[in-house]
Amino acid sequence: MSKRETKAKSSAPPGGEQSVATGEAKPAKTGLPTDYHPTDDEPFMNDRQRAYFRRKLQVWRDDIIQQTRETLVGLHEETSQHADITDRATSETDRALELRDRDRKRKLISKIEAAIERIDNGSYGYCEDTGEPIGLKRLEARPIATLSLEAQERHERREKVYREE
């Protein structure tokens, strides 16, 4: 697997406390057990669940920042000129892909920060459209989600209809 493929796969939210960038276990700072996972048996968005998702979002953000630093170092190291025009074109294409990936991750960090703010103000885990709980499974899969599954599907259908016109 190439370095770029590894980076692309690691931009998904980490499932636990292991850092994607370093592969090392990160200590729990929140007092939550490292094996804690929210369940439907407990009250929705209680203190433990908020702490769990905060930790998950912070680990994800930290991993993205670490990957960005590694990408920058790699881009600075790969500044050599190639004599062959094909090699130069390949190098420029790779560089453009890295920069586009960095921009997407920058936007993702903004969404992660917004999710942490929603945890702080108490609106995290609730649909922006309906006010209903988003659901633990959806938040596990996409911790930055702002819409419930049903509201997201409605949004995507409307988007598709307007795009086709």
C-alpha positions in Angstrom: 0.0 0.0 0.0 1.4 3.4 -0.9 1.9 6.3 1.4 -1.0 8.2 -0.2 -3.4 5.2 0.1 -2.5 4.9 3.8 -3.2 8.6 4.3 -6.5 8.4 2.5 -7.7 5.5 4.5 -6.7 7.1 7.8 -8.9 10.2 7.3 -11.9 8.2 8.6 -12.8 8.7 12.3 -10.7 6.5 14.6 -12.8 3.9 16.3 -10.9 4.0 19.5 -8.0 5.5 21.2 -5.3 4.4 18.8 -3.7 7.1 16.8 -3.8 6.5 13.1 -0.7 8.7 12.5 1.6 7.0 15.0 -0.1 3.7 15.7 0.4 4.2 19.4 -2.3 4.0 22.0 -3.3 7.4 23.4 -4.2 7.6 27.1 -7.7 8.5 28.1 -7.8 12.0 29.5 -11.5 12.1 30.2 -11.7 9.5 32.9 -13.8 7.2 30.5 -12.7 3.6 30.3 -10.9 3.1 26.9 -13.3 0.3 26.1 -16.5 2.4 26.7 -18.9 2.7 23.8 -22.3 4.4 24.1 -25.4 2.2 24.2 -29.1 2.8 23.6 -29.7 1.6 27.2 -28.4 4.9 28.7 -29.9 8.3 28.4 -29.1 10.0 25.1 -26.2 12.4 25.1 -25.5 12.0 28.8 -22.1 13.2 30.2 -20.4 9.9 29.4 -21.6 10.0 25.8 -20.6 13.6 25.3 -17.1 12.9 26.8 -16.8 9.8 24.5 -17.7 11.8 21.3 -15.5 14.7 22.4 -12.5 12.3 22.8 -13.3 10.6 19.5 -13.4 14.0 17.7 -10.3 15.3 19.3 -8.3 12.1 18.4 -9.6 12.4 14.9 -8.6 16.1 14.6 -5.2 15.4 16.1 -4.5 12.6 13.7 -5.5 14.8 10.7 -3.2 17.6 12.0 -0.3 15.1 12.3 -0.9 13.7 8.8 -0.9 17.3 7.5 2.5 17.9 9.1 3.8 14.7 7.6 2.5 15.7 4.2 4.1 19.1 4.4 7.4 17.5 5.2 7.0 15.1 2.3 6.2 18.0 -0.1 9.2 19.9 1.0 11.5 16.9 0.6 10.2 16.1 -2.9 11.2 19.4 -4.5 13.7 17.8 -6.9 13.5 18.7 -10.5 13.1 15.8 -12.9 14.9 15.7 -16.3 12.2 13.6 -17.9 9.1 15.5 -18.7 6.9 12.4 -17.9 8.5 12.1 -14.4 8.0 15.9 -13.9 4.3 15.6 -14.9 3.7 12.6 -12.6 5.4 14.5 -9.7 3.2 17.6 -10.3 0.1 15.5 -10.5 1.0 13.8 -7.2 1.7 17.2 -5.6 -1.7 18.6 -6.8 -3.5 15.6 -5.3 -1.7 16.0 -2.0 -2.6 19.7 -1.9 -6.3 18.9 -2.7 -6.3 16.3 0.0 -4.9 18.8 2.5 -7.6 21.3 1.6 -10.3 18.6 2.2 -8.8 17.8 5.5 -8.7 21.5 6.4 -12.4 21.6 5.8 -12.9 18.4 7.8 -11.1 20.0 10.7 -13.5 22.9 10.6 -16.4 20.4 10.8 -14.8 18.6 13.7 -14.3 21.9 15.6 -18.0 22.8 14.9 -19.0 19.4 16.3 -16.9 20.0 19.5 -18.6 23.4 19.8 -22.0 21.6 19.6 -20.9 19.3 22.4 -20.1 22.4 24.5 -23.4 24.1 23.8 -25.5 21.0 24.3 -26.8 20.7 20.7 -24.5 17.8 19.6 -26.3 14.6 18.6 -29.6 16.3 17.7 -30.8 16.9 14.1 -30.5 20.6 13.0 -33.8 20.2 10.9 -36.0 18.2 13.3 -34.4 18.5 16.7 -34.7 14.7 17.1 -31.8 12.6 18.3 -29.5 11.7 15.3 -28.8 8.2 16.7 -25.7 6.6 18.2 -25.0 4.3 15.2 -24.9 7.3 12.8 -22.8 9.4 15.2 -20.4 6.4 15.6 -20.1 6.2 11.8 -20.0 10.0 11.2 -19.3 11.9 14.4 -19.6 15.3 12.6 -23.2 14.5 11.4 -25.7 17.4 11.9 -28.7 15.7 10.4 -30.6 12.5 11.2 -30.5 9.8 8.6 -34.0 10.6 7.4 -33.3 14.4 7.2 -30.0 13.7 5.4 -31.8 11.5 2.8 -34.4 14.3 2.3 -31.6 16.8 1.9 -29.8 14.7 -0.7 -33.0 14.0 -2.7 -33.7 17.8 -2.8 -30.1 18.4 -3.8 -30.4 15.9 -6.6 -33.6 17.3 -7.9 -32.2 20.9 -8.1 -29.0 19.6 -9.6 -30.9 18.0 -12.5 -32.8 21.1 -13.4 
